[in-house]
Amino acid sequence: MQLKIYQIDAFAKNVFEGNPAVVVPLESWLDDALMQRIAMENNLSETAFFVKEGAKFHIR
């Protein structure tokens, strides 16, 4: 399985400032344990997963 994973600097105006976070867009929800392992692999507790459902986005 390959996923696009984006690391962003939240609350920052410049690169390498602010709070790092990982954002993972998904087509459908993964198993909770797998999402936890992905977050641990990235070594950031601030990891967000989202799924687009219709015109809305759901985040976990």
C-alpha positions as CSV (number, residue, x, y, z in Angstrom):
1,M,0.0,0.0,0.0
2,Q,1.2,3.5,-0.9
3,L,-0.2,6.6,0.7
4,K,0.6,10.2,0.2
5,I,1.7,11.8,3.4
6,Y,2.2,15.5,3.9
7,Q,4.2,17.0,6.7
8,I,3.2,20.6,7.4
9,D,4.3,23.3,9.8
10,A,1.1,24.5,11.4
11,F,0.8,28.0,12.9
12,A,3.9,29.2,11.0
13,K,4.6,31.8,8.5
14,N,8.0,30.3,7.5
15,V,9.3,26.8,6.7
16,F,10.7,24.9,9.7
17,E,8.8,27.0,12.2
18,G,5.6,26.3,14.1
19,N,4.3,22.9,15.0
20,P,5.0,20.0,12.7
21,A,2.0,17.8,11.8
22,V,1.4,15.0,9.3
23,V,-1.7,14.9,7.1
24,V,-2.8,11.8,5.3
25,P,-5.6,11.9,2.7
26,L,-7.5,8.6,2.3
27,E,-10.1,7.3,-0.1
28,S,-11.7,5.3,2.7
29,W,-11.0,4.7,6.4
30,L,-8.2,2.3,7.3
31,D,-8.2,0.0,10.3
32,D,-7.6,1.9,13.5
33,A,-4.5,-0.1,14.3
34,L,-3.0,0.6,10.9
35,M,-3.6,4.3,11.3
36,Q,-1.9,4.2,14.7
37,R,1.1,2.4,13.2
38,I,1.3,5.0,10.4
39,A,1.3,7.8,13.0
40,M,4.0,6.1,15.0
41,E,6.1,5.6,11.9
42,N,6.0,9.3,11.3
43,N,7.0,9.9,14.9
44,L,4.5,12.8,15.3
45,S,1.6,12.6,17.6
46,E,-0.1,15.3,15.5
47,T,-1.2,13.1,12.7
48,A,-4.5,13.7,10.9
49,F,-6.3,11.4,8.5
50,F,-9.2,12.6,6.3
51,V,-11.7,11.1,3.9
52,K,-13.8,13.1,1.5
53,E,-17.5,12.0,1.7
54,G,-19.7,13.9,-0.8
55,A,-19.0,17.6,-0.4
56,K,-17.7,17.2,3.2
57,F,-14.4,16.0,4.7
58,H,-14.2,13.8,7.8
59,I,-11.1,13.9,9.9
60,R,-9.6,11.6,12.5
